[in-house]
Amino acid sequence: MHPTRIQLAADDIPTHWYNIVADLKNPPAPPLGPDGNPVGPEKMLAIFPGTVLEQEMSAERWIPIPDEVRQAYALWRPSPLCRAERLEQMLGTPAKIFYKYEGVSPAGSHKPNSAVPQAYLNKLAGTKRLVTETGAGQWGSSLSLAGQIFGLPVRVYMVKVSYNQKPYRRLMMQTWGGEVIASPSMHTETGRKLLAENPDNAGSLAIAISEAVEEAVSVPGTKYALGSVLNHVLLHQTVIGLEAKKQFEKAGEYPDMIFAPCGGGCNFAGVTFPFLGDAAAGDKRAQKIRYVGVEPASCPTLTKGVYAYDFGDSSGFTPLMKMHTLGHDFMPPGIHAGGLRYHGMSPLVSQLYEEKLIEAVAVPQVATFEAGVMFARAEGIIPAPESAHAIRACIDEALRCKESGEPKTLFFNLSGHGHFDMTAYESYFAGKLEDFAYPEQVIQASIARLPKVG
Ligand SMILES: *Cc1c(COP(=O)(O)O)cnc(C)c1O
């Protein structure tokens, strides 16, 4: 017997999150208001509590994880690092393939890593209730769970098309006490306006964010929680990479390449930033790692978007952030990886991409599901469609290793399981999945409507 699963003990749950802002070559571009001036804290305090904003704006390298949060993490952390030996054999590659499995959380993905501290920090600041949005339901279910743990009511605006197509995620949220509303809705100005224009509006992540932020700003005691993109969310996710470093050390291995799916960028940041931190501190091995974000060809934010100031939502309620964007009113095609259908990208990940410290690749939908099924048959775990993007890119590299004979060590983040995405698999098996052509004209038109600042 040799271990294929590298486990850590509860004591190995990190005691601090790693903040990459401390190690950036250039300071991050500040969020701007519509007038082009940096947004003051009072504006942000209408949306987020001070406890969260403090982390959002921090440049401290190490931020302590509160005991209450570590205790809640212990429900599923440390997550396992696994060697995908049967996949290696199936591919006939000399490469070693490792993955970190974040599907062991109660919600089935990495998202509770940030939902839990966000609920805790809100409770600490006296927030009475939380409001958020969700696309496929991963974030909404994670925040409903976290709200339940710390006794905070949670309202979730769920993109209407998912609300109708994904009843099980909706029921999961309701089981954990979350109140779920199909977006666009009649609860907000944004929703009422859009429904008056088109009663059949199927919604988008950007619209749902507008509704949630609008409610947070207008209802006292209510704050907003975002599941990706912002600095504090990426910070919370670094528990993934911090554990992975210990696990690689335990296994006597070290990655040559790291892959992660990239939607808003938080699980990618979570797995890569601790290694990038070592690189910044002069670690030669970490400097040699290739860090690869994997996105869908139909929503290619890093590979085809522009690096510019844009809104995080569709209506312009959020501050402007400097990031890779396809334009805030870009409507991505209805692909089956809801978590990757976002027009923007985390400002920190965008900046690292501009500074060429990380890479990105876009993969088509059908080949992504092919990789997901191959992985499930080899390793048993059925991956979330989002995670299957990283698997595709990793398998492509393993096949290149087969050609060249190079025994690289490849590592990807298995960000979640696909148990609530079986209808997507059904479409794949029925041959009904399409490769949406990269919607170049739609993206160019949307980019032309970017706010003019900076
Ligand atoms: C939300 C989600 C993603 C994408 O979000 P990031 O912020 O880019 O991490 C990836 N995988 C799963 C399983 C998700 O739920």
The ligand as an ORCA input file, in Angstrom:
! r2SCAN-3c Opt
* xyz 0 1
  C     -18.114     29.267     -7.889
  C     -17.310     28.116     -8.319
  C     -16.151     28.290     -9.115
  C     -15.710     29.602     -9.680
  O     -15.534     30.639     -8.769
  P     -14.097     31.258     -8.431
  O     -14.375     32.506     -7.705
  O     -13.388     31.503     -9.714
  O     -13.413     30.266     -7.584
  C     -15.395     27.165     -9.430
  N     -15.759     25.940     -9.009
  C     -16.861     25.733     -8.246
  C     -17.204     24.345     -7.819
  C     -17.665     26.817     -7.881
  O     -18.750     26.622     -7.128
*
